Amino acid sequence: MPTAAERRELWKQALGDHPAENLAEIGRRFRLPGGYIRQAAASAIAQVGLEQRTHVTTDDVRRASRSLNHQLLDSLSARLEAGASWNDLV
C-alpha cells in the first residue's frame, strides 16, 4: 500500500489537469492502491464534468471510491434478500 505522500502524488497524476480542492486530504484519507486511484479519479472527474464544476472535491472522490468498492464486492458475491424482519431477530 502506498504511503499518504505516495497516494497524494498518484492522485495528482491521475487527476491530471483537473484541480482538486484538497489533494493532501484526499491522499491521506483514501487508502487505495495505484490502479484503484486511477479508476476512482476517472470517475470523480466524470462526476465533476457532469455537474459542470471546475474542481474535484473530497466528496467526489468518496463517491467514486464507494462506487468502485461496490463494483468489486459485486464481482465477489451475490446479494441475498432477507426473508425476515428486525422483529424476527429477537
WOMORA-V486004 format. One record per backbone hydrogen bond with DSSP energy under -0.5 kcal/mol. CO is the residue of the C=O (numbers start at 1). NH is the residue of the N-H. Records with the same first field share a line. If there is no record, write none. Layout:
CO=NH + NH
This chain:
3=7
4=8
5=9
6=10
7=11
8=12
9=13
10=14
11=15
12=16
15=18
17=19
19=56
22=26
23=27
24=28
25=29
26=30
29=31
30=32
33=37
34=38
35=39
36=40
37=41
38=42
39=43
40=44
41=45
42=46
43=47
44=48
45=49
46=50
47=51
48=53
49=52
56=21
57=61
58=62
59=63
60=64
61=65
62=66
63=67
64=68
65=69
66=70
67=71
68=72
69=73
70=74
71=75
72=76
73=76 + 77
85=88 + 89
86=89 + 90
87=90
